[in-house]
């Protein structure tokens, strides 16, 4: 993880974050549009990322509709997707 900078009121931080570990990643396969869920290790990675961003307010969080991406975004940003 790259340490997050301290922002001034007029500054904006845009971060790109990859989803946590899946079985496809662990076996060194590409997932593409395959909807592989996060492994426990992937959930832990997202929680570690959340700790890195602790205190960073998110105005918006975008992810693909794949479960691994949505779950990673939920953990890191602390928000649920719209229903």
C-alpha positions as CSV (number, residue, x, y, z in Angstrom):
1,X,0.0,0.0,0.0
2,X,1.1,3.5,-0.8
3,X,0.6,5.8,2.2
4,X,-2.3,8.2,1.7
5,X,-1.4,11.9,1.7
6,X,-2.8,14.5,4.0
7,X,-5.2,16.6,1.8
8,X,-5.9,20.3,2.0
9,X,-9.6,21.3,1.9
10,X,-9.4,22.2,-1.8
11,X,-7.6,18.9,-2.8
12,X,-9.2,15.8,-4.2
13,X,-7.9,12.2,-3.8
14,X,-8.7,9.7,-6.5
15,X,-7.6,6.1,-5.7
16,X,-7.7,3.0,-7.8
17,X,-7.9,-0.2,-5.9
18,X,-7.9,-3.8,-7.1
19,X,-10.2,-6.4,-5.6
20,X,-8.9,-8.8,-3.0
21,X,-7.6,-12.3,-3.6
22,X,-9.8,-14.9,-5.4
23,X,-9.3,-18.6,-6.2
24,X,-8.5,-17.5,-9.8
25,X,-5.8,-15.2,-8.6
26,X,-4.3,-17.8,-6.3
27,X,-4.1,-20.3,-9.1
28,X,-2.6,-17.6,-11.4
29,X,-5.6,-17.6,-13.8
30,X,-7.3,-14.5,-15.2
31,X,-10.9,-14.0,-14.1
32,X,-12.2,-11.5,-16.6
33,X,-16.0,-11.5,-16.2
34,X,-16.0,-14.8,-14.2
35,X,-17.8,-13.9,-10.9
36,X,-15.3,-15.4,-8.5
37,X,-15.9,-14.4,-4.8
38,X,-13.2,-13.2,-2.5
39,X,-11.3,-15.7,-0.4
40,X,-10.8,-15.2,3.3
41,X,-7.3,-13.8,2.4
42,X,-9.0,-11.4,-0.1
43,X,-11.4,-10.2,2.6
44,X,-8.4,-9.6,4.9
45,X,-6.6,-7.7,2.2
46,X,-9.7,-5.4,1.8
47,X,-9.8,-4.9,5.6
48,X,-6.1,-4.0,5.6
49,X,-6.8,-1.5,2.8
50,X,-9.7,-0.1,4.8
51,X,-7.3,0.5,7.7
52,X,-5.0,2.4,5.4
53,X,-7.9,4.6,4.3
54,X,-9.2,5.0,7.9
55,X,-10.3,8.6,8.3
56,X,-10.5,9.2,4.6
57,X,-14.0,10.2,3.7
58,X,-15.4,8.7,0.5
59,X,-17.8,10.9,-1.5
60,X,-18.3,8.1,-4.0
61,X,-17.0,4.6,-4.7
62,X,-17.3,2.8,-8.0
63,X,-16.8,-0.9,-8.8
64,X,-17.7,-3.4,-11.4
65,X,-20.8,-5.5,-10.7
66,X,-18.7,-8.6,-10.0
67,X,-19.1,-9.9,-6.5
68,X,-15.3,-9.6,-5.7
69,X,-15.3,-6.0,-6.8
70,X,-18.5,-5.0,-5.0
71,X,-17.4,-6.8,-1.8
72,X,-14.0,-5.2,-1.8
73,X,-15.5,-1.7,-2.3
74,X,-18.0,-2.3,0.5
75,X,-15.3,-3.2,2.9
76,X,-12.9,-0.4,2.0
77,X,-15.5,2.4,1.6
78,X,-17.8,1.2,4.3
79,X,-20.9,1.6,2.1
80,X,-23.5,-0.7,0.6
81,X,-24.3,-0.7,-3.1
82,X,-27.6,1.0,-4.2
83,X,-30.5,-1.4,-4.5
